Amino acid sequence: MLCVLLFALLAISQAAPVKHLAGPPSEFATHRIPEVSSVETLERSSSRNIWFDTEAASSVLATHTFPVESATKFVLSFASPVEGLTLELLTPAGKPANARIEKQSFRIDDDAKDNIPVTAFVVEDALVGVYTFTISTNAQVDKDLLTSVVNNPRPDAILTFIVDDNLTIRSHLQSFHLKVGQEVGVVATITPSATSGYDANLLGVSSAVMEVILPDGTSVDLTMHDDGLTGGDMVANDKSFSANMKVTQPGVYILGSVLDGELDMTDETTTDAFQRSSQHVVVVSGATVEIGSKAILSPMSDSRSLINIAVTNVETEQPPLRAYAEVYGTAADGSKKPAAWIGGLVEIAEGFIGLELPLDFLQIAGVSGPLYLNNVYLSDLHTSFPVAISTEEIEVSASNVFPRHWGFQALSNMTITREMRVGVNPLPKVAKVEGVPDLLLLPGYCTDENPWARGNNAAKFTNGFFPVDRGNYANHEYATRILALVEAQGMTSYGVIAHSQGGMVSTHIHNYFFSGLESATGGRLIQSVGTPYNGNTAAGSAANLGQIFGIGCGASTDLSRDGAVNWLSGISSTTRADVNYYTTTYKQGTWFGDYCSLPMNMVLQWPNDGVTELTYAQLPGAVNRGNTEKWCHSTEMGYPPQSDDATRNQAMNAAAAR
């Protein structure tokens, strides 16, 4: 009854039939929860939240000072929803800085609809010392807008400055187990570049603060520690600073680390002072589910069994979940050997979740029963972060039923079939219908314009469907919404061409659902351009101004470095092999020489396309179709938008599966 109920729930609750994923032990490392220390945010700049004071007698709203430790160029950018403010930059001598002023914008979506105006100050001949930046109101400023911004608890402006690339702040989360009741925290350190000439032994941090913006827009500052005891700090005096806090409400948290220090802590002057900051955006889940200590084997057929895993604390409604487990079997000598990983989308029924096990993996590994589960976890598909983690081995009841001779000889030459990898495709084969689209062209994040249909682009694609669904959607929600739109079109066989987040969404569809991609033939199933498969520094930095200022679509954790890497841990090698991806950048060289977006370049890793960084656009196991220079992510950047490249569009159209 339990098995039947699980299948019934999965059949009615998903946008399409789900795949039952599995693979060999050699892939364990790909699918385990990533190590937090391996997912770093790197920043060469510092970004500070600014709050205006309209109660002062003068017109000055805020004054901020910041150190410049190197006599070189530096760039400062100021962003606020309030336009027309009077801005003044003063040198350490108190004189107006000789700066080139550029008016640009921060991107907070893929169609430039909600861009934030930015004023950038480019100082060619910087002086070492402390600069002062003053923000004042004037008669031209919209007073109603100013009042509205000030009365909102969120920051009123963001100030970002970058001196050079000699110092980098490196930060990472303390844990990816992000749900109400857990500790959320950051570890941060400063490292000099190999070519900086700075002595890492003399360089030191004098002040370390974790700045947290809570889901309601209010903020709290916490001192970061390097004592090996406080705030989650693990090792004393290792120049890595830590702070954490227990989260009591679900929602978006922005965790900033601000490190102030000096290049030479033995020098009593402050002329070598520096500052760097980084930010992480995370979504804390309200899930309460926990993994129990019981698992039961239920035979399904000669080739598959269902492993039902007990879960607890599920009295309230839970978010959509993804499950993962590693299966170990028993060898002839009684030892436990790894046999397979199993995973996929699951629903809770009668206190259990179910994962299918292809039995051929046991023969390939040379094991029989009893079976054991290790490294079991559940992830919230709205956040991509794990919400339930089992650290104990779970013995699978009723699993001592397989032929004992399986444990005597490993059939390592047995072919791992696609059916073993994803399960049996229940979709019927349907003949293509004339006039029904057979090419799906997906836009990216938070856009009400499909870039593939803009201008003359649509003419480059044959028999295409160009959906638009503006919103802040995690990859899973975006995927299910697209599947519903595709079904409404009657599309039963199609390839995908995707921009930006659309590449992640199409990969998500192909990984977890049986869809029209299974029926497509004759070419490449998925082709993407400008997709941040490993996340985007700007989605977790001060460039995420939409969330900070409370406008636009808000934060997208699946596009952040932390969220994307956790999402990617669920994507199988079978899916990745069907993805072909293209990237673009500005003309590569020094940062001060070229860029797609000056303010975005201050927080992104170099090179980039103005949104997606080249290093984080790589998808291991997929087909890299190469990088093209002098094309940017979208409109209103230094070069034309990458989706307007007619040559590439024609080539992708010709290569697409249908």
N, C-alpha and C positions, 0 to 999 in steps of 0.2 A: 504493500500500500504506500509506503514511504517513497519508493522508487517512482511509482506512477504519479504520485502527487508532485514530486519535484519536476518531472517532465511536463506535467500539465501547467505548472506555474511558469516554467521557462517558455513554454509555447505561447502563452497568452500575454506575457508581460513585456516581451522584447519586440523591437521594431522588425526584426527578422530572426530566423532560426540561429541559435548560437553555436559556435564551434566549441569542441571539447579538446583543449590543447594538451599536448604531451611532447616529450622529447627525451633524449638520452642524458645520462649524468654529466657528460662533457659540457653541457649547457647550464649546469647549476649556477655558476658564477654570474651568468647573464641575467638570471631571473631572481636572484636573491635581492633582499633589500640593499640598496647601495650603501657603501661605507660613507658616513657623513663627511669625513675628512678628505675624501676623494672628490667631493663636489664643492669646489671653492668658488667664491666670487672674488674677482681680482679688479681692483680699481686703482688708478693713478691719480684720481681727482678727490676732491672733498665737496660734499653737498650738505648744506645746512638748512634746516627749516627756519623760516622767519615769521614772526607774529607782529602785526602792526599795533601801535599804540596811538589811538585816536583821541585819547584823553589829554595828551600833552598840550601845553599852551602854544607851542610852535607848530609849524607845518611838517616837522620831521616825524615820520612814522616809525622808522627803525634805523639803527646804526649797527653795523657789524664789522669787526676787525678780523683779519686773517693774515697768517705769515707767508712770506715768499722766501724760500731758503736758498734760491739759486738765481744768479744774475743772468737770466735768459728770457725768452718769451714766456708769457703766461696768458691764459684766457680765462675770463670770468663771464658767467652767464647768469642772468636774472630772469626768473619766470614767475608770473602772477596772473590770475584771472583779471586783475585790475589793470587796465591799460592807461598809458599817458602819464604815469608817475614821473617825477623828477628824480633822476639817478645821478649820483656823483661818486667818482672813484678818486681817492687821494693817496698819494705816495707816502712812504714812511716819513718824508720831510713835511708832510701836510699840504703839499701842492697838488693841483689837479694832474692826474696821470695823463701822459701823452698816449692816448689809446685810439685805435680804430674801432668805430662802433658799427655793428652789423645788426640788422633786424631780421630775426629768423623765427623758427617755431619748433616746439617739441611735438613729436608724433605720439598720440595716445590711441590711435586706431589705424586701420589700413586704408582709410579713404580721406584723411585730412579734415574730416568734418568737425572734429572737436579739438583741433590743435591748439596748444597754449602758446601765446606770443612770447617771444624771448628776445631780450636785448643782450648782445654779446660785446664785451670789451676785449679787444686784442691789444696787448701791450708788448711792443716789439723789444724795448730795452728796459727790462725790469730792474728794479733796485732790490737788494736784499733787505728784508725787514718787514715790518707790519703795515699793511695797507688798510685803509678805512673805506667802507662803502656805506653811503647814506641814501635812504629812500624817503622822499618827501611827497606830499600831496600838493596840488595846485588847482587853479580855478577850472581847468579843463577836465579834471578827473570826475567820473560819474560817481557822485556822492552816495547815491542809493546802492550802487554795486559795491562801493567801498564798505559801506555799513553792513551790507549783507555778508561780505567776505569776513569782516572782522568779527561779526556775531557768531559765525560758524566756528566750532572748536578746532577745526582742521587748520594746518598752517596756511598763512596768507600769501607766502611766497617761498621760492626755493632759490638759494644762491649756490652756484657750483663754480669751483675754480680748479684749474689744473696748471701746474708749473712746468713739469717735464715728466719724463718716464723713468727717472732714476729711483724713485721710491714707489712701492706698491703695497697697499693693504690687502691682505689675504684673509678672508673670513669664511667660516662655514657654520652651519647649524650644529647644535649639540646632539640632536636626535631628529629622525624623520617620523617618529611615533607621535603624530600631531592630532590630538583630540582633547576635548575638555577634561581637565583633571590632571593632564600631563604637564611636565616642565617644558617650556620652550626657551631656547637660549642660543647664544652665538659665541664662537671663539674667533679672535682676530689677532693678527700680528702684522708687523711692518718688516718688509724685506727690501734691501737695496739691490739694484740691478748689478750684473757682473761688470758693467762698464761705467758705473757711477763714480768709482773711486772712493766711495764711503767705506769706513771701517765699521763693520757690523758689530764689533765688540764695544765701540764707543757710542754708537747710535742707541738711543733709548727713548722710552715712552714715559712722559711725566703725568699724563692724564688719559684715562680710558673710560668712555661712557657708552652704554647701550641706550639708544633713544628708541622708544617703542610707541608707535601710533596704534591705538586700539581700534576695534571694529566700529565704535561709535564716533571716531574721529578725535577723541581726546588722546593725550600723550602722557608718558611717564618716562623719567630718566633713571637709569640704574648704573651704579658704579661697577666697572669691570675689574676683575681681580686676577693677580698672578701669584697667588699664595698657595696653590695646590689644595685649597680647602673650600673656598667660597665661590658661589655662583656657578658651580659646575666645573671649576678649574681643576685640571688633573695633575699638573706638574708645577711646582713652585719655581719662580725665577727663570722660566724658559722663554720669556718675552712674548708669550701668548696669553692674551687677556680674555677672561670669560665672565659672562653674566647670564642669569636665567630667571624665569618667573613662572609660577603656576598659572595656567590659563583657566579662567572660570566661565568663559562664554565662547561660543563658536563664532566664526567669521574671519575676516581678513586682518592679519597683523603685519605691520611693516616694522622690521627689526633693523635698526641702524647701529653701526659701530663707528665711533668717532675717536681716533687716536691722535693725541697731540704729543709732540716730543721735540728732541733736539738731535742734530747730527753728531754732536760731541757733548755728551753729558758731563764731561770734566771741564768744559768751558763755561765759565760763570756768566758770560754774556748770553743774550737771547737772539743774537743776529742769525743764528742757524736754526731757528725754530721751524717746525713743519707741522702740517696737519693733513691727514687722509681719512676718508670715511667710505663705508660700504653699506649696502642695504640688501635685505632679503625680504621678499613678500611671500607669506605662507597663508594658507587657509586652514584654520583649525576646525576639525569635524565635530559634530555633535553626536556621532555614533557612540553607542554604549556597548556594542557586541564584544564578547570575549570568546576565545577558543577554548573549548572544553578538553577533557582528558580522555575522551572515548572516541573510537572510530569503528565502523562496522562495514564489512564487505558484503555487497549484494550482487550476485551474478546477474549479468544481463544477456550474454550470449556466449558462444564458444570463444569469442575473441575479445570480449570486453567485460569488465566488472565495474560496478559503481562503489566508490568508497564514500560513505556517509560520515561526516565529521561533526561531532557535537559542538554546539555553540551555546553560550549563556548570555544573560543580561539583554534579552531581546524582547522585553515586555512592551517597549515603545517601538514606533516605526523606525527602521534603519535605512540609511542611504543605499543606493545601488552598490554592490560589492563585487570585487574581483578576488579570487582565491588562488593560492599557490601552495604546493606541498611537494616534498621530495620523498619518493618511495624507496625503501630499502627492503630487500628480501633476504632469505636465509640460504646460504650455500650448503653444499654437502657436508662440510666440516663443522657446520653450525654457526659459522661467522656471518655477520651482517654485511651485505654488499649493496652499494647503490644500484638501483635498477632504472629509475625514470623520474622525471618531474611531471606533474600534472597541474593543470590550472584552467582558468577561464572565468566567465561571468557566472555568478551563483545567486540563488535566492534562498532565504531561510524558510524551511518547512518543517514543522513539528520539532523544532529545536535542533535541526541538522542542516548542513549544506552538503551538496553532492558533487564529487569530481570523478570523471570517468578514467579508468585505467585500461589502456590497450595491453592485453596479456602477453603479446609477443615481446614486449620490452623485458619481461621477466626471463624469457628464454634467451634473449640476446645477452642479458647480464649473467645467465647461468645461475638463477636463484629460483627457489620455490617459497612456500609459506613456512612460518608466519611472516606477515609483512609489518613494516613499521613506517611511521611518518616522522619526518624531521623538517625543521625550518618552515613550519606552516605559518602563513600570515594572510590577513584580509586587508585589502585596500579600499578606501572610499573612492568610488569613481567620480565623485564631484570634486575631489581634491587631488587625487592620485597618490596621496600619502597613506601609509599603513595605519590602520586603526586597531588592529588586534594582532598580537604576535605571540606565538607559542615558543617557549625556550626549552620545552620538554619533549622527549621522544614519546610518540603515541603508538601503542601497539594496536594493530587492526584486528578486531575480533572476527572470528569465522573465516580467517584468511589462510588457515592451514589445510587448504582443500586442493592445492595444485599438485600435479604429478611430481613425485620426489625426484625423478630422473632429470627434471629441469635443473636441479641444483648440481648435477655432476658434470655438465659440459655446456659452456657458454657458446651459443650460436652467433658468434660475433660477426659472421659474414652475412647474416640475414639482412635483407634490405628493409630500411625503415620507410614505409610507404606514406603517401599523403594522408590516407585514411587513418593511419596510426597517429599522425601529427594533429589532425583537426577533427576527426570523427567522420561520420557518414553524412554526406550532403542530402538533406531531405527535399530539396527543391526539385520539382519536375523539370525536365528539359522542355523548353517552350520555343517554338519557332519564332524568329524575329518578325515583328510586324512593321510593314512599310509605314513610314511617317513618324514612328516612335523614335525619339533620340537614342543614340547609342554611344554618346560621348558626354561624360559628366564633367563640367568645368566649375571648380570650386573656388570661391573667394576666401580671404583670410579672416582675421579677427575684427569684429566690431565694425562692419562696413555695410552701407546700404547701396554700394555700387559693386557690381561684379567686374573686376579689372579685365577679364577676358572678353567682355562685351563692350568695353569702352571704345569710343571712336570707331575706327575701322577694324578693330581686333576681331570681332565676331565673324567677319568675312573670311578669316584665315582658318576657321574650324568648320568641319563638315558634320551636319546633323547633330549639333550640340544642344545641351540643356544648361542654362546659365542661372542657377538659383541664387537668391539673395535672402539672407535671414539675419539681419543685424542684431547683435546681442553679445553679451559677455558669457560665452558658453565654454565649459570645460570640454575637452575632446570627446568625452562619452556623450554628453548631451547634444553637442553639435552633430555627432555622428548619427544619433537616433533621429534627430530632426531632418537631416539630409535623407536618411533612408525612407522616411515618411513622404518626403517630397518626390523622391525617385519613384516610389511605388505609385503615387498619384499620377505620375506621368506614364505609367505602364511600362517602365524600362526594366527589361528582364536580362539584358546582356549589354555591358558597357565597360569602357575603360575610363580612367580618370586623369584629368590634367588639373593641377591644384596650385594655388598661390599661398605662400606664407603658412598660417595655421591650417589651411585646407589640406596641405600635405600630411600633417599629423592626423587630421580627421579621416582622410581616405585610408591611411595606414591603419588607423584604429578600426575602421569598418572591416577592412580585409582581414585583420587579425582575429576579431571576435565574432563576426557574423558571416553566415552564408548569404551571399547577395548576387547581384548580376555580374559582379567581377568573376565569379566562379565559372560563368558561362562564356565570358569573353575570349576571343581567339584572335590570332593574327598579328600580335604585336605586344607592346608594353602595357601592363595592367595599370600601373600608377606612375605618373610623371609629375614632379613638383619643381617649383622655382621659388627660391628665397625662403625655404622652410627651416625654422630653428629647431631641428630634431632634438638637440641637446640643450634647448632653452636659450634664453636671451638675457644678457646682463641687465638691459634696460627694463625688463619686466620686473626686476627686483631692486631697482635703483631709483634715484631721484627722477629718472626719466619717466617713471610710472606716475606721472603727475595727475592723471585722471583719478586714480585712487586717492592720492594725497589731498587733492583739492575737492574731491567728491563730485566730479563731473564725468561726462562720457559714460562708457560702459563699465568702468571699474577695473579692478585687478583680475588678471587671468593667471592663476597659479600654474596651469599646464604649460604656459609660455615662459615661466621663470626657470632659472637653472635648476633649482631644487625640485620643482614640480615636474619638469620635463624629464629629468633623469629617472625619477620614480615611475613616471608614465612609461618610459622606454624600457624599464625592466620587465614589463609585461609583453613586449613585442617579440614574437618568435623569429628565429632565423628563417623559417619558411616564408613569413610575411616580408621580411626585409629584402629577401632575394627578388621579390616582385616590384621593388621600388626603384625608380630611376630619378635622380635628383640633379638639378642645375643650381648653380650659385652665381651671384654677380657681386662686384665691388667697384668702388671708385678706382682710379688709376693708382696702383699701389706704389707706395713710397713713404716718406715721413709724414707724420700726422699733420704737421704744420703746412705740408705742401698741398694736400688734396683731401677731399671728404665729400660724402653725400649730404651730410647734415652736420654743421659745426657743433651745435649743442649736444646732439646725440653722440658725436665722436668723442666728447669729453667723458662719457661714461661707458661706451662700448669698447670691447676689445678690437684691436686693429689687425687686418683690414675688415671692413664690413660693407653692407649695402645701405647703411643709414638706419637699419633696424636689426637685421640678422647678421651675426658675426660669422665669418668664414670658418673659424675653428669649431664653432658650435653647430654649424649647419651639416656636419658630417654624420652619416648614418652607417655605422659599421655593418657589413653584410649586404648593403644595398649597392646599386651601380651608380658611381659618381660620373656624371656626364660632363663635368668640367666647370670651370669658372670663367666668366666673361667680364672684362673690366669696362668701366665707363657706363654702367647701367646701375640704377639705384632701385630701392625697394618699391617706392611708389611715387606719386606725383609730388610736385613742389619740393624737389631735391636738386642736388647739384648736377645730375645727369638724368636722362629720360627714365621713366619707370620700366622695370624689367619685364613686365607683362606686355609692353608695347613692342618688344623685339620681334618684328615680323618674320625674320629668318628663322628664329628658334620656334616661333608659333607654328609656322608651316611644317617644320621638321617634326615637332611633337604631334601635330595632327596626323601626319603621314605614318608615324610610328605607333600610334595608339592602337591598342586592342579594341575590338568592337563586339 
